Amino acid sequence: MTGNFDPQWSPDGTRVLFTSSRALDGTDTAPLSLVSNLWQVNADGASPRPLTNSTASGTDNFSGHWSPDGSKIVFASTRKLDGTDAANVNGTTNVWRVNSDGTGLTPLTRVTATQADSGAPQWSHDGTKVVFVSSRNLDGTDSRDPNVTFNIWLMNADGTGLIPITTSTSGAASAFPAFGP
């Protein structure tokens, strides 16, 4: 069974970004691995096309968010950090960026430690920053928070300048960050 979820309009209203487990050829046939990829479709439903192309089990791509100018998308993925069609070490989720035409696939976070996941990325209104949640250690290293606590983090749009915004260590999780108006 395939699923399509998490739709989002492009800033100019001409396209819709969504996550789908459909086959990469665009049919509703579910691939055996049930991998999720990011897709883009015109506002009228025409011309669906994948922006990511994972097929290997454990290489899901999800939670896409358009940049303010519509040229890039940040998303969460469990794919290997070299961009190949393989799962990341320990199945760890990282934040990635891709151009809206599907080129330029780039990891913005590079964590491989078990349970040091990062996700739910959102662009700042000026497109220079990305906010996200992560259970990585507050010192920024490739290790999980001792209590697997999710905190809100901020980084530059190129993945540099990583800083925690919340610093909880008690196991109380922060979730779904967004920039205000």
C-alpha positions in Angstrom: 0.0 0.0 0.0 1.4 3.4 -0.9 0.9 6.6 1.0 1.1 10.3 0.1 1.4 12.7 3.0 2.7 16.0 4.4 1.7 18.2 1.4 3.1 21.8 1.3 2.5 24.5 -1.3 5.5 26.1 -3.0 5.9 29.8 -2.0 4.7 30.8 -5.5 1.6 28.5 -5.3 2.4 26.6 -8.5 3.7 23.3 -7.0 3.1 21.0 -4.1 5.8 19.1 -2.2 4.8 15.9 -0.5 6.2 12.6 0.8 5.2 9.4 -0.9 6.0 5.7 -0.7 4.9 5.2 -4.4 7.2 3.6 -6.9 9.7 6.1 -8.4 8.2 5.6 -11.9 5.1 7.4 -10.5 2.7 4.5 -10.4 0.8 3.7 -7.3 2.5 0.4 -7.0 4.3 0.2 -3.7 7.9 -0.7 -3.9 8.8 -3.8 -1.9 10.9 -1.8 0.6 8.1 0.8 1.2 10.7 3.6 1.1 9.4 7.2 1.3 10.7 9.9 -1.1 10.0 13.6 -1.6 7.9 14.3 -4.6 6.8 17.5 -6.4 3.7 18.0 -8.5 2.1 20.9 -10.3 -0.8 22.6 -8.5 -3.2 21.0 -11.0 -1.9 17.5 -10.1 0.0 17.2 -13.4 3.7 16.1 -13.8 4.5 14.3 -10.5 8.2 13.7 -10.1 10.5 12.5 -7.4 13.0 14.8 -5.9 14.8 12.1 -4.0 15.3 8.6 -5.4 15.8 6.2 -2.5 14.9 2.5 -3.1 17.0 0.7 -0.4 15.2 -0.4 2.8 15.8 2.1 5.6 16.5 5.1 3.3 13.4 7.2 4.0 13.1 10.9 3.0 10.4 13.0 4.6 9.3 16.3 6.3 10.1 18.5 3.4 10.0 22.3 3.7 10.4 24.8 0.8 12.9 27.7 1.1 11.2 31.1 1.0 12.2 31.6 -2.7 11.2 28.1 -3.6 14.6 27.1 -5.0 15.6 24.6 -2.3 14.0 22.1 0.1 15.2 20.9 3.5 14.0 17.5 4.7 14.8 14.6 7.0 16.4 11.5 5.7 17.9 8.2 7.0 20.0 7.8 3.8 23.8 7.3 4.0 25.6 10.6 4.4 27.5 10.1 1.1 24.1 10.4 -0.7 24.1 6.8 -2.0 21.1 4.6 -1.9 21.9 3.0 1.4 20.8 3.5 5.0 22.8 5.8 7.3 24.9 4.1 10.0 22.5 3.0 12.8 19.5 4.3 10.9 20.2 7.8 12.2 18.0 10.6 10.7 19.8 13.8 9.5 18.7 17.1 7.9 19.3 17.4 4.2 18.9 20.0 1.5 18.1 19.5 -2.2 17.4 22.0 -5.0 13.8 22.1 -6.1 14.7 20.4 -9.3 16.2 17.4 -7.4 19.8 18.3 -7.9 22.4 19.3 -5.3 21.5 16.7 -2.6 23.5 17.7 0.5 23.5 16.6 4.2 23.3 19.6 6.6 23.8 17.5 9.7 26.2 14.6 9.7 25.4 12.4 12.7 25.6 8.6 12.8 25.3 7.8 16.5 22.4 5.6 17.5 19.3 7.7 18.6 21.1 11.0 17.7 18.3 11.8 15.2 17.6 15.2 13.6 14.4 16.2 11.9 11.4 18.5 11.3 13.5 21.2 9.6 12.0 24.6 8.7 13.6 27.5 6.9 13.8 31.0 8.3 11.9 33.7 6.5 15.0 35.1 4.9 16.3 31.6 3.9 19.6 32.0 5.8 18.8 29.6 8.7 17.2 26.3 9.4 15.7 25.3 12.7 15.1 21.6 13.5 14.8 19.2 16.4 17.6 16.8 17.4 18.4 14.3 20.1 22.1 14.8 19.5 24.4 15.7 22.4 24.2 19.4 23.4 28.0 19.7 22.8 27.2 19.1 19.1 29.3 16.0 18.8 28.3 12.8 17.0 26.6 11.3 20.0 23.1 11.2 21.4 21.9 13.2 24.3 22.3 10.9 27.4 18.6 11.0 28.0 17.6 10.9 24.3 16.1 14.4 24.8 15.1 16.3 21.7 16.1 19.9 21.7 15.6 22.7 19.1 18.7 23.6 17.1 19.5 26.3 14.7 22.1 26.3 11.9 23.0 28.3 8.8 21.4 27.2 5.6 24.7 25.5 4.6 24.8 23.4 7.8 27.4 25.6 9.6 27.0 27.5 12.8 25.1 24.7 14.7 23.8 25.9 18.1 21.1 24.5 20.4 18.2 26.8 21.1 16.8 24.8 23.9 19.0 22.9 26.3 16.9 20.4 28.2 18.6 17.4 29.6 15.7 16.0 31.6 14.1 13.9 28.9 11.4 16.6 28.3 11.3 16.8 24.5 11.0 19.9 22.3 9.2 19.3 19.0 8.1 20.9 15.7 10.0 24.2 15.7 9.0 27.1 13.4 10.0 30.6 12.9 7.5 33.3 13.9 6.2 36.0 11.5 
